[in-house]
């Protein structure tokens, strides 16, 4: 992945910065944390997030090592997997756990784990301390039961570069833990009957498919401007990352050339992002270690796909300049089959799309004002179809609306460089008597400035929010609310060796998830790499 933006975006590294500021004093030590040092040292707390661990049933379990490798370059690990015989196949929960160690100096790197060609984890890595760190990632992978039920080839890759300067070797171990179903603990319900990787651009489904989801691990990464797509500007504006249409991006899936799904990509910030790795050494940004896929309900198209023939299914990212690389969009297809039918027929009954609105207005800067780009975008799609199943005719309607507003301000030499942005992704799926509504909102509000003495300061707030409501026959059996908010403020001296940076920084993550009788609320605060607060409210 690319180096911090100080080498690219803030031209003031080569200028005398006019902006002056004072660094905020460090927060006081909390009741359950130590007093932090005056500045970052050669070691700090291992990376940790406020997100909840995977809930498990407490039944007997079996563990399988899926992969173990030391990544120095771009050579993938390849191995084999077999399900543990002693735990049977009636699993209640399957949990993937990645554990890693690294020391020295290294950039953040992007990686994945695939079983039988199906990607089950996409992740990125933390940046290490000179003394070394360990980190871990946990993920519920029960929905891949179909793939995990039989022997499979395994591939894992975290592309890395190791040389005299970047010395960090990524030592990683990945396991699967199978939690059995015993007594009142039943096997996991609702998992797909088949999980298929989309290889190439064609898909042939079982002819009795009655539900169909596609999940896309869409990431703008790998270096270049698409890693910071939300900061790109039209060609006429004087900024280092340009895209003719501006910063709006939209992940689209099509079936046989017809638009089948739209989504707003999550604006992931990797652990070297916004010019300031001191923001992320202890607390990564939301989703940075567990990149969640975009999920599309393609059930309205099942009647078309069930004819036994291959169909063209493609994923594109709208807004990316022609010929520009930087996006990865691996696709898994999740299928549920009608046990009472050999062939499920049906058809697409409705397809309505608004004309996509995407506008970026550039206002040139002056001696008294910053350059400014105002962006607004919106797109709506409704698709509806029916299936003739063994349990009757079932109609499914999917409506999805994505929106984006942002204000990007920057000065000469891109100092300061500031963005305030909000993305919305609202989805309603009605299938039979059940309607599920999900309102997602992603927010970013930050600024990077270089001041006196080449002191670079980044102040940033990120938000990942979602409200999900399920209605059945007009009643509301469940509702959940997610709010994952990260705030950070870090300053260091640029252009000097690490030991002369005199870095300070405070970061806080609060993760709240509640609804349907459950509650999780945790806050983590770190100062100069020391966790001073770990508060749980539920």
Residue pairs with C-beta under 8 A, 6 or more apart in sequence:
1 107
1 108
1 109
1 110
1 124
1 221
1 222
1 223
1 227
1 270
1 272
2 8
2 107
2 222
2 223
2 224
2 227
2 272
3 107
3 272
4 272
4 273
4 275
4 276
4 277
5 228
5 273
5 274
5 275
5 417
5 448
6 13
6 275
6 456
6 494
8 240
9 228
9 231
9 240
9 241
9 275
9 414
9 417
9 448
10 275
10 413
10 414
10 415
10 417
10 448
10 450
10 456
11 240
11 412
11 413
11 414
11 415
12 411
12 412
12 413
12 414
12 415
12 450
13 413
13 450
13 454
13 494
13 495
14 413
15 412
15 413
15 415
17 415
17 449
17 450
17 451
17 452
17 454
19 415
19 416
19 449
19 450
19 451
20 451
20 452
21 449
21 451
21 455
21 457
23 455
23 457
23 491
23 504
24 489
24 506
26 36
26 38
26 504
26 506
26 527
26 528
27 506
27 525
27 527
27 532
28 532
29 35
29 36
29 532
30 525
30 532
30 533
30 534
30 535
32 533
32 534
32 535
33 525
33 530
33 531
33 532
33 533
33 534
34 530
34 532
35 530
35 532
36 526
36 527
36 528
36 529
36 530
36 532
37 528
37 529
37 530
38 504
38 528
39 502
39 503
39 504
39 528
40 278
40 281
40 492
40 501
40 503
40 504
40 505
40 528
40 529
41 528
41 529
42 129
42 130
42 131
42 499
43 129
43 130
43 131
43 132
43 529
44 129
44 133
44 281
44 282
44 526
44 528
44 529
44 530
45 282
45 526
45 529
45 530
45 531
46 133
46 134
46 135
46 282
47 126
47 133
47 135
47 271
47 281
47 282
47 283
47 284
47 289
48 282
48 283
48 524
48 531
49 283
49 284
49 289
49 509
49 511
49 524
50 283
50 484
50 509
50 510
50 511
50 522
50 523
50 524
51 290
51 484
51 511
52 511
52 513
52 520
52 522
53 138
54 93
54 95
54 138
54 139
54 140
55 93
56 93
56 95
56 177
56 179
57 92
57 93
57 179
57 181
57 185
58 179
58 185
59 92
59 179
59 180
59 181
59 182
59 183
59 185
60 87
60 179
60 180
60 182
61 87
61 177
61 178
61 179
61 180
62 84
62 86
62 87
62 177
62 178
62 180
63 84
63 175
63 176
63 177
63 178
64 81
64 82
64 83
64 84
64 175
64 176
64 177
64 178
65 173
65 174
65 175
66 79
66 81
66 96
66 113
66 115
66 154
66 156
66 174
66 175
66 176
67 77
67 79
67 113
67 154
67 156
67 172
67 173
67 174
68 77
68 172
68 173
68 174
69 77
69 156
69 171
69 172
70 169
70 170
70 171
70 172
71 77
71 109
71 111
71 157
71 158
71 159
71 160
71 169
71 170
71 172
72 160
72 162
72 169
72 170
73 159
73 160
73 161
73 162
74 157
74 159
74 160
75 157
76 155
76 156
76 157
77 154
77 155
77 156
77 157
78 153
78 154
78 155
79 153
79 154
80 151
80 152
80 153
80 154
81 115
81 148
81 151
81 152
81 153
81 154
82 151
83 89
83 148
83 149
83 150
83 151
83 178
84 178
87 178
87 180
88 180
89 149
90 180
90 181
90 187
91 142
91 145
91 178
91 179
91 180
91 181
91 187
91 188
92 142
92 179
92 180
92 181
92 185
92 186
92 187
92 188
93 140
93 142
93 178
93 179
93 188
94 140
94 141
94 142
94 144
94 145
94 148
94 176
94 177
94 178
94 179
95 138
95 139
95 140
95 141
95 176
95 177
95 179
96 113
96 120
96 121
96 137
96 138
96 139
96 140
96 141
96 174
96 175
96 176
97 136
97 137
97 138
97 139
97 174
97 175
97 176
97 177
98 113
98 121
98 123
98 136
98 137
98 172
98 173
98 174
99 134
99 135
99 136
99 172
99 173
99 174
99 175
100 125
100 134
100 135
100 136
100 170
100 171
100 172
100 173
101 132
101 133
101 134
101 171
102 125
102 126
102 128
102 132
102 133
102 168
102 169
102 170
102 171
103 128
103 129
103 130
103 131
103 132
103 133
103 167
103 168
104 128
104 130
104 132
104 166
104 167
104 168
104 169
105 128
105 130
105 165
105 166
105 167
105 168
105 498
106 125
106 127
106 128
106 160
106 162
106 166
106 167
106 168
106 170
107 127
107 161
107 166
107 272
108 124
108 125
108 126
108 127
108 270
108 271
108 272
108 280
109 124
109 125
109 158
109 159
109 160
109 170
110 122
110 123
110 124
110 125
110 158
110 159
110 219
110 221
110 222
110 270
110 328
111 122
111 123
111 124
111 125
111 156
111 157
111 158
111 159
111 172
112 119
112 121
112 122
112 123
112 156
112 157
112 217
112 330
113 119
113 120
113 121
113 123
113 154
113 155
113 156
113 174
114 120
114 154
114 155
114 156
114 197
115 144
115 147
115 148
115 152
115 153
115 154
116 147
116 152
116 153
116 197
117 153
117 197
117 199
118 144
118 147
118 195
118 196
118 197
118 332
119 197
119 217
119 330
119 332
120 139
120 141
120 144
120 147
121 137
121 139
121 141
121 174
121 290
122 217
122 219
122 291
122 293
122 330
123 137
123 158
123 289
123 290
123 291
124 221
124 268
124 270
124 271
124 284
124 288
124 289
124 291
125 135
125 158
125 170
125 271
126 133
126 135
126 271
126 280
126 281
126 284
126 289
127 271
127 272
127 277
127 280
127 281
128 168
129 281
129 529
130 498
135 289
137 289
137 290
138 290
139 290
141 148
141 176
142 188
142 191
143 191
143 192
143 195
143 334
144 195
145 188
145 191
145 192
146 191
146 192
146 193
146 194
146 195
147 195
148 176
156 172
156 174
158 170
158 172
160 168
160 169
160 170
162 168
162 169
181 187
181 188
192 211
192 213
192 334
192 335
192 336
193 335
193 336
193 337
194 206
194 333
194 334
194 335
194 337
195 332
195 333
195 334
195 335
196 203
196 332
196 333
196 335
197 330
197 331
197 332
197 333
198 214
198 313
198 330
198 331
198 332
198 333
201 312
201 313
201 314
202 310
202 311
202 312
202 313
203 305
203 310
203 311
203 312
203 313
203 333
204 308
204 309
204 310
204 311
205 212
205 302
205 305
205 306
205 333
205 335
206 306
206 335
206 337
207 306
207 307
207 308
207 342
207 343
207 344
208 306
208 337
208 338
208 339
208 341
208 342
208 343
208 344
209 302
209 305
209 306
209 335
209 336
209 337
209 338
209 344
210 299
210 302
210 336
210 337
210 338
210 344
210 387
210 389
210 394
211 299
211 302
211 335
211 336
211 431
212 297
212 298
212 299
212 301
212 302
212 305
212 333
212 334
212 335
212 336
213 295
213 296
213 297
213 298
213 299
213 333
213 334
214 253
214 261
214 295
214 296
214 298
214 313
214 331
214 332
214 333
214 334
215 293
215 294
215 295
215 296
215 331
215 332
215 334
216 251
216 253
216 263
216 293
216 294
216 295
216 296
216 315
216 329
216 330
216 331
217 291
217 293
217 294
217 328
217 329
217 330
218 251
218 263
218 265
218 293
218 294
218 315
218 317
218 327
218 328
218 329
219 268
219 291
219 327
219 328
220 226
220 227
220 228
220 229
220 249
220 265
220 268
220 317
220 326
220 327
221 227
221 268
221 270
221 326
221 327
221 328
222 325
222 326
222 328
223 326
224 324
224 325
224 326
225 231
225 232
225 240
225 241
225 242
225 243
225 324
225 326
226 232
226 320
226 324
226 325
226 326
226 327
227 270
227 326
228 241
228 273
229 243
229 247
229 249
229 265
229 267
229 319
229 320
229 326
230 247
230 249
230 267
230 406
230 419
230 421
230 444
231 239
231 241
231 247
231 408
231 417
231 419
232 239
232 241
232 242
232 243
232 246
232 247
233 239
233 241
233 242
233 243
233 246
233 247
233 360
233 362
233 373
233 408
234 242
234 243
234 244
234 245
234 246
234 360
234 362
234 373
235 242
235 244
236 362
237 362
237 371
237 373
238 371
239 371
239 410
239 414
240 414
242 321
243 319
243 320
243 321
243 324
244 321
245 319
245 321
245 358
245 360
246 319
246 358
246 360
246 373
246 375
247 319
247 360
247 373
247 375
247 404
247 406
247 408
248 318
248 319
248 358
248 360
248 375
248 377
248 404
249 264
249 265
249 317
249 318
249 319
249 320
250 262
250 263
250 264
250 265
250 317
250 318
250 319
250 356
250 377
250 379
250 402
251 262
251 263
251 264
251 265
251 294
251 315
251 316
251 317
251 318
251 329
252 259
252 261
252 262
252 263
252 315
252 316
252 317
252 318
253 259
253 260
253 261
253 296
253 298
253 313
253 314
253 315
253 331
254 260
254 312
254 313
254 314
254 316
255 298
255 301
255 304
255 305
255 311
255 312
255 313
256 304
256 311
256 312
257 312
258 351
259 351
259 353
259 381
260 296
260 298
260 300
260 301
260 313
260 383
261 296
261 297
261 298
261 381
261 383
261 398
261 400
262 379
262 381
262 400
262 402
263 294
263 296
263 400
263 402
263 425
264 402
264 403
264 404
264 423
264 424
264 425
264 440
264 442
265 294
265 317
265 423
266 286
266 287
266 292
266 294
266 442
266 464
267 421
267 423
267 442
267 444
267 462
268 285
268 286
268 287
268 288
268 291
269 280
269 285
269 288
269 444
269 460
269 462
270 280
270 285
270 288
271 277
271 280
271 281
271 284
271 285
271 288
272 280
273 279
273 280
273 285
274 446
274 448
274 458
274 460
275 448
275 456
275 458
276 448
276 456
276 458
276 488
276 490
276 492
276 505
278 490
278 491
278 492
278 503
278 504
278 505
279 458
279 460
279 488
279 490
279 505
279 507
280 288
280 488
280 507
281 529
282 507
282 526
282 529
282 531
283 486
283 488
283 507
283 508
283 509
283 524
283 526
285 462
285 486
286 462
286 463
286 464
286 484
286 486
286 509
287 464
293 332
297 396
297 398
297 429
298 305
299 385
299 387
299 396
299 398
299 431
300 348
300 349
300 350
300 383
300 384
300 385
300 396
300 397
300 398
301 348
301 383
301 385
302 344
302 346
302 385
302 387
303 344
303 345
303 346
303 347
303 348
303 385
303 386
303 387
304 311
304 347
304 348
304 385
305 311
306 343
306 344
306 345
306 346
313 331
313 333
315 329
315 331
316 329
317 327
317 329
318 356
319 358
320 326
320 327
338 344
338 389
338 390
338 391
339 390
340 389
340 390
340 391
341 389
341 390
344 387
344 388
344 389
345 387
345 388
346 385
346 386
346 387
346 388
347 385
347 386
348 383
348 384
348 385
349 384
349 385
349 386
349 395
350 382
350 383
350 384
350 385
350 397
351 382
351 383
351 384
352 381
352 382
352 383
353 379
353 380
353 381
353 382
354 378
354 379
354 380
354 381
356 377
356 378
356 379
357 376
357 377
357 378
357 379
358 375
358 376
358 377
359 375
359 376
359 377
360 373
360 374
360 375
361 373
361 374
361 375
362 371
362 372
362 373
363 369
363 371
363 372
363 373
363 374
364 371
365 371
365 372
365 410
365 411
365 412
370 409
370 410
370 411
370 416
370 418
371 409
371 410
371 411
372 407
372 408
372 409
373 406
373 407
373 408
373 409
374 406
374 407
375 404
375 405
375 406
375 407
375 408
376 404
376 405
377 402
377 403
377 404
377 405
378 401
378 402
378 403
378 404
379 401
379 402
379 403
380 399
380 400
380 401
380 402
381 398
381 399
381 400
381 401
382 397
382 398
382 399
382 400
383 397
383 398
384 395
384 396
384 397
384 398
385 395
385 396
386 393
386 394
386 395
386 396
387 393
387 394
387 396
394 431
394 432
395 430
395 431
395 432
396 429
396 430
396 431
396 432
397 428
397 429
397 430
397 431
398 427
398 428
398 429
398 430
399 427
399 428
400 425
400 426
400 427
400 428
401 424
401 425
401 426
401 427
402 423
402 424
402 425
402 426
403 423
403 424
403 425
404 421
404 422
404 423
404 424
405 421
405 422
406 419
406 420
406 421
406 422
407 419
407 420
407 421
408 418
408 419
408 421
409 416
409 417
409 418
409 419
410 416
410 417
410 418
411 417
415 448
415 449
415 450
416 447
416 448
416 449
417 447
417 448
417 449
418 446
418 447
418 448
419 444
419 445
419 446
419 447
420 444
420 445
421 443
421 444
421 445
422 441
422 442
422 443
422 444
423 441
423 442
423 443
424 439
424 440
424 441
424 442
425 438
425 439
425 440
425 441
425 442
426 437
426 438
426 439
426 440
427 437
427 438
427 440
428 435
428 436
428 437
428 438
429 435
429 436
430 436
433 472
433 473
434 470
434 471
434 472
435 470
435 471
435 472
436 468
436 469
436 470
436 471
437 467
437 468
437 469
437 471
438 466
438 467
438 468
438 469
439 466
439 467
439 468
440 465
440 466
441 463
441 465
441 466
442 463
442 464
442 465
443 461
443 462
443 463
443 465
444 460
444 461
444 462
444 463
445 460
445 461
446 458
446 459
446 460
446 461
446 462
447 458
447 459
447 460
448 456
448 457
448 458
449 456
449 457
450 456
450 457
450 494
451 457
453 493
454 493
454 494
454 495
454 496
455 491
455 492
455 493
455 494
456 491
456 492
456 493
456 494
457 489
457 490
457 491
458 488
458 489
458 490
458 491
459 488
459 489
460 486
460 487
460 488
460 489
461 485
461 486
461 487
461 488
462 485
462 486
462 487
463 483
463 484
463 485
463 486
464 482
464 483
464 484
464 485
465 482
465 483
465 484
466 480
466 481
466 482
467 479
467 480
467 481
467 482
468 478
468 479
468 480
468 515
469 476
469 478
469 479
470 476
470 477
470 478
470 479
471 477
477 516
478 515
478 516
479 515
479 516
480 513
480 514
480 515
480 516
481 512
481 513
481 514
481 515
482 512
482 513
483 510
483 511
483 512
483 513
484 509
484 510
484 511
484 512
485 509
485 510
486 507
486 508
486 509
487 507
487 508
487 509
488 505
488 506
488 507
488 508
489 505
489 506
489 507
490 503
490 504
490 505
490 506
490 507
491 503
491 504
491 505
492 501
492 502
492 503
492 504
492 505
493 500
493 501
493 502
493 503
494 501
503 528
504 528
505 527
505 528
505 529
506 525
506 526
506 527
507 525
507 526
508 523
508 524
508 525
508 526
508 533
509 523
509 524
510 521
510 522
510 523
510 524
511 520
511 521
511 522
511 523
512 520
512 521
513 519
513 520
513 521
514 520
514 521
514 538
519 538
520 538
521 536
521 537
521 538
522 534
522 535
522 536
522 537
523 533
523 534
523 535
523 536
523 537
524 531
524 533
524 534
525 531
525 532
525 533
526 532
